[in-house]
Amino acid sequence: MNITINYKGVDLELDYDYQPAENAETGAEAQYPGCAEAIQGINEIKHKGTCFYEVFENDLQELEKAILDAMAN
């Protein structure tokens, strides 16, 4: 998936993998506990078409949170 977010004053174009939330199984034989939505990896970080992945690679958890926040709005 792709999204553009403003992170610390910089517009970043991100390519990422998204896992939507899944409900837990119910019933007597239910075995799957479900899962929360999550970003399962950021594949690419660009600014104005230039790759900046290495610049932001220590901020991946913050970027994942920023993606989820942007998706919620």
Secondary structure by P-SEA (a helix, b strand, c coil): cbbbbbcccbbbbbbbccccccccccccccccccccccccccccccccccccccccccaaaaaaaaaaaaaac
